[in-house]
């Protein structure tokens, strides 16, 4: 009798375990040559193979998953694995039931396995792995929006968008992101304000802006901070708080990762000409 793993449980040594917005993210490693017995999972999830190779048997079929593969497993699917000579490192993203219902309503059922070896979905998977390891203010929004895009592809890989002009609600959503730069945002709130489904919001945003919602909001937040750094009367702590960061150290880490220097170095490099050099301020998109 195959074993069923309860919500949030995965085989392997756990590197990270994170819950957000109805998702459970579990990054795990498996030693070389190890095997997983026939089992199923209580909840649906998709697995992103970060490194290594494994052979997976599911039903009467078999697939060999190499680095970069993304595989979607519907709830209750029975499968087993045999890991290759270098071991395997993978990120599992488990969905609470509400996610399946939302995707069913917007795109179609997620009741069949699906796999992606590269292409646009592979690129989304790579970005999701990167975002899962970050703890800045906008990583949760980025993970949520990337997951919607991936699930849309899993439910209907042949879905093709036909509209060629950006809808009005998308412009209004961008205005809301600019207004709310001081606070965290969720994809569901943005979609609710726009009057569209989160799946449609995430996919449309990607198509017209070439980035996820989370990436866009993070860039706008950093641009806002750059503007504030031109004001010598503001302290770093005040700018960090005003831009919505948890504290000054969080602001400094995020700023250096994306701008390349610390906020203090950026301010010193621009002084005393900051007010006359507004056009030289970096834009991140």
C-alpha positions as CSV (number, residue, x, y, z in Angstrom):
1,X,0.0,0.0,0.0
2,X,1.6,3.3,-1.0
3,X,2.3,5.7,1.8
4,X,0.5,9.1,1.7
5,X,2.4,12.1,2.9
6,X,0.4,14.7,4.8
7,X,0.4,18.4,4.1
8,X,3.9,20.0,4.2
9,X,5.8,16.6,4.4
10,X,8.4,15.6,1.8
11,X,11.2,13.0,1.8
12,X,14.8,14.1,1.9
13,X,16.9,16.4,4.1
14,X,15.1,19.8,4.4
15,X,17.1,22.9,3.6
16,X,14.3,25.4,4.0
17,X,10.6,25.2,4.9
18,X,8.5,28.3,4.3
19,X,4.7,29.0,4.2
20,X,3.1,32.0,2.5
21,X,-0.1,32.9,0.8
22,X,-1.5,29.3,0.9
23,X,1.8,27.8,-0.3
24,X,4.3,25.6,1.4
25,X,7.8,25.8,0.0
26,X,10.2,22.9,0.9
27,X,13.7,22.7,-0.5
28,X,15.3,19.4,0.1
29,X,18.3,17.2,-0.9
30,X,18.6,13.5,-1.6
31,X,21.9,11.6,-1.5
32,X,23.4,9.9,-4.6
33,X,21.8,6.6,-5.4
34,X,18.9,6.9,-2.9
35,X,15.4,5.9,-3.7
36,X,11.9,6.9,-2.6
37,X,9.2,4.2,-2.2
38,X,5.9,4.4,-3.9
39,X,3.9,7.2,-2.3
40,X,1.5,10.0,-2.8
41,X,0.9,13.5,-1.4
42,X,-2.3,14.7,0.2
43,X,-2.0,18.0,-1.6
44,X,-1.0,19.0,-5.2
45,X,2.5,20.3,-5.7
46,X,5.1,21.0,-8.3
47,X,8.8,20.1,-8.0
48,X,11.6,22.1,-9.6
49,X,14.8,20.1,-10.0
50,X,17.7,22.4,-9.1
51,X,20.5,19.9,-9.7
52,X,21.1,16.2,-10.4
53,X,19.0,13.6,-12.2
54,X,16.4,11.2,-11.0
55,X,14.1,8.6,-12.6
56,X,10.5,8.8,-11.6
57,X,7.8,6.2,-12.1
58,X,4.2,7.3,-12.0
59,X,1.3,5.1,-13.0
60,X,2.5,3.0,-15.9
61,X,4.9,5.7,-17.1
62,X,8.4,6.8,-16.4
63,X,10.4,10.0,-16.9
64,X,14.0,11.0,-16.4
65,X,14.2,14.5,-14.8
66,X,17.4,16.4,-15.2
67,X,18.4,19.8,-13.9
68,X,15.9,22.6,-14.7
69,X,12.8,20.3,-15.1
70,X,9.5,21.3,-13.5
71,X,7.0,18.6,-12.8
72,X,3.5,19.1,-11.5
73,X,1.9,16.3,-9.4
74,X,-1.9,16.3,-8.8
75,X,-3.1,15.3,-5.3
76,X,-3.0,11.6,-4.7
77,X,-0.8,10.7,-7.6
78,X,1.3,7.6,-6.8
79,X,5.0,7.8,-7.8
80,X,8.5,6.6,-6.8
81,X,12.0,7.9,-7.5
82,X,15.5,6.7,-8.0
83,X,18.2,9.4,-7.7
84,X,21.3,9.6,-9.9
85,X,25.0,9.4,-9.0
86,X,25.3,13.1,-7.9
87,X,22.3,13.3,-5.8
88,X,19.3,15.7,-6.2
89,X,18.4,19.1,-4.9
90,X,14.8,20.2,-5.5
91,X,12.3,22.9,-4.5
92,X,8.8,21.6,-3.8
93,X,5.9,24.1,-3.9
94,X,2.7,22.6,-2.3
95,X,-0.7,24.2,-2.8
96,X,-3.5,24.5,-0.4
97,X,-6.9,23.5,-1.8
98,X,-8.0,27.1,-2.5
99,X,-5.3,27.4,-5.2
100,X,-6.7,24.5,-7.2
101,X,-10.2,26.0,-7.1
102,X,-8.9,29.4,-8.2
103,X,-7.0,27.9,-11.2
104,X,-10.0,25.7,-12.1
105,X,-12.2,28.8,-12.2
106,X,-9.8,30.9,-14.2
107,X,-8.1,28.4,-16.6
108,X,-9.1,24.8,-16.1
109,X,-8.6,21.7,-13.8
110,X,-5.2,20.8,-12.4
111,X,-6.0,17.1,-12.1
112,X,-3.3,15.7,-14.5
113,X,0.5,15.5,-14.2
114,X,2.5,18.0,-16.3
115,X,6.2,18.5,-17.0
116,X,8.3,21.2,-18.5
117,X,11.9,20.8,-19.5
118,X,12.8,24.4,-20.5
119,X,11.3,27.4,-22.3
120,X,9.2,30.1,-20.7
121,X,8.1,27.8,-17.8
122,X,11.7,26.8,-17.1
123,X,12.6,30.5,-16.9
124,X,9.8,31.1,-14.4
125,X,10.9,28.1,-12.3
126,X,14.5,29.4,-12.2
127,X,13.2,32.8,-10.9
128,X,10.9,31.1,-8.4
129,X,13.9,29.2,-6.9
130,X,15.8,32.5,-6.6
131,X,12.9,34.3,-5.0
132,X,12.2,31.5,-2.5
133,X,15.7,32.1,-1.0
134,X,15.1,35.8,-0.4
135,X,13.5,37.5,2.6
136,X,13.0,41.0,1.3
137,X,9.7,42.8,1.5
138,X,8.5,41.7,-2.0
139,X,9.7,38.1,-2.2
140,X,6.3,36.8,-1.1
141,X,4.5,38.7,-3.8
142,X,7.1,37.5,-6.4
143,X,6.6,33.9,-5.3
144,X,2.9,34.2,-5.4
145,X,2.8,35.7,-8.9
146,X,5.3,33.3,-10.4
147,X,3.3,30.4,-9.0
148,X,0.1,31.6,-10.6
149,X,2.0,31.8,-14.0
150,X,3.4,28.3,-13.6
151,X,0.0,26.8,-12.6
152,X,-1.6,28.5,-15.6
153,X,0.8,26.7,-17.9
154,X,0.3,23.4,-16.0
155,X,-3.5,23.6,-16.4
156,X,-3.5,24.7,-20.0
157,X,-0.1,24.6,-21.8
158,X,-1.7,25.6,-25.1
159,X,-3.3,28.7,-23.8
160,X,-2.5,31.7,-26.1
161,X,-3.2,35.3,-25.3
162,X,-4.9,37.3,-28.1
163,X,-5.2,40.9,-26.8
164,X,-2.5,43.2,-28.1
165,X,-3.1,46.4,-26.2
166,X,-2.6,46.8,-22.4
167,X,-5.9,47.0,-20.7
168,X,-6.9,50.1,-18.7
169,X,-6.9,48.1,-15.4
170,X,-3.3,47.3,-15.9
171,X,-2.4,51.0,-16.0
172,X,-4.5,51.6,-12.9
173,X,-2.7,48.7,-11.1
174,X,0.6,50.3,-11.8
175,X,-0.6,53.6,-10.3
176,X,-1.7,51.7,-7.2
177,X,1.7,50.1,-6.9
178,X,3.3,53.5,-7.0
179,X,0.9,54.9,-4.4
180,X,1.4,51.9,-2.1
181,X,5.2,51.9,-2.3
182,X,5.4,52.3,1.5
183,X,3.6,49.0,2.3
184,X,3.6,45.3,1.3
185,X,1.2,44.3,-1.4
186,X,-0.4,41.0,-2.3
187,X,-1.4,39.8,-5.7
188,X,-4.9,39.1,-4.6
189,X,-5.4,42.7,-3.4
190,X,-4.0,44.0,-6.7
191,X,-6.3,41.7,-8.7
192,X,-9.3,42.6,-6.6
193,X,-8.7,46.3,-7.1
194,X,-8.3,45.7,-10.8
195,X,-11.5,43.6,-11.0
196,X,-9.8,40.6,-12.6
197,X,-8.8,37.1,-11.4
198,X,-5.3,36.7,-9.9
199,X,-4.3,34.2,-12.6
200,X,-5.3,36.7,-15.4
201,X,-3.6,39.5,-13.6
202,X,-0.3,37.7,-13.2
203,X,-0.2,36.4,-16.8
204,X,-1.2,39.8,-18.3
205,X,1.3,41.7,-16.2
206,X,4.1,39.4,-17.4
207,X,3.1,39.7,-21.0
208,X,3.2,43.5,-21.1
209,X,5.9,44.2,-18.6
210,X,8.3,41.2,-19.1
211,X,8.6,40.6,-15.4
212,X,6.6,39.3,-12.5
213,X,4.5,41.6,-10.3
214,X,6.9,41.1,-7.4
215,X,9.9,42.1,-9.5
216,X,8.1,45.2,-10.7
217,X,7.1,46.3,-7.2
218,X,10.6,45.7,-5.8
219,X,12.1,47.8,-8.6
220,X,9.7,50.7,-7.9
221,X,10.5,50.5,-4.2
222,X,14.2,50.8,-4.9
223,X,13.6,53.7,-7.4
224,X,11.6,55.5,-4.7
225,X,14.5,55.0,-2.2
226,X,17.0,56.4,-4.7
227,X,14.9,59.5,-5.0
228,X,14.8,59.9,-1.2
229,X,18.6,59.4,-0.9
230,X,18.9,62.7,-2.9
231,X,17.5,64.5,0.2
232,X,20.4,65.0,2.7
233,X,18.0,65.9,5.5
234,X,16.6,62.3,5.6
235,X,18.4,59.6,7.6
236,X,18.9,56.1,6.3
237,X,16.4,54.8,8.9
238,X,13.8,57.3,7.8
239,X,14.2,56.3,4.1
240,X,14.1,52.6,5.0
241,X,10.8,53.1,6.9
242,X,9.3,55.4,4.3
243,X,10.1,52.9,1.5
244,X,8.4,50.1,3.4
245,X,11.5,48.0,4.5
246,X,11.5,46.2,7.8
247,X,14.5,48.0,9.1
248,X,17.7,49.8,7.9
249,X,19.8,46.7,7.6
250,X,17.1,45.0,5.4
251,X,17.1,48.1,3.3
252,X,20.9,48.1,3.0
253,X,21.1,44.5,2.0
254,X,18.4,44.7,-0.7
255,X,19.7,48.0,-2.1
256,X,23.3,46.7,-2.4
257,X,22.1,43.5,-4.1
258,X,20.3,45.3,-6.9
259,X,22.1,48.7,-7.1
260,X,25.6,47.3,-6.5
261,X,26.6,49.7,-3.7
262,X,25.2,50.5,-0.2
263,X,22.7,53.4,0.2
264,X,25.5,55.4,2.0
265,X,27.9,54.9,-0.9
266,X,25.2,55.8,-3.4
267,X,24.4,59.0,-1.5
268,X,28.1,60.0,-1.2
269,X,28.7,59.4,-4.9
270,X,25.9,61.8,-5.8
271,X,26.6,64.5,-3.3
272,X,26.7,67.5,-3.6
273,X,25.2,67.4,-7.1
274,X,22.2,65.1,-6.3
275,X,19.5,67.7,-7.0
276,X,21.0,68.5,-10.4
277,X,21.6,64.9,-11.4
278,X,18.1,63.5,-11.1
279,X,18.2,62.3,-14.7
280,X,21.2,60.1,-13.8
281,X,19.3,58.2,-11.2
282,X,19.2,54.5,-12.1
283,X,16.0,53.0,-13.3
284,X,15.7,49.2,-12.9
285,X,13.4,48.3,-15.7
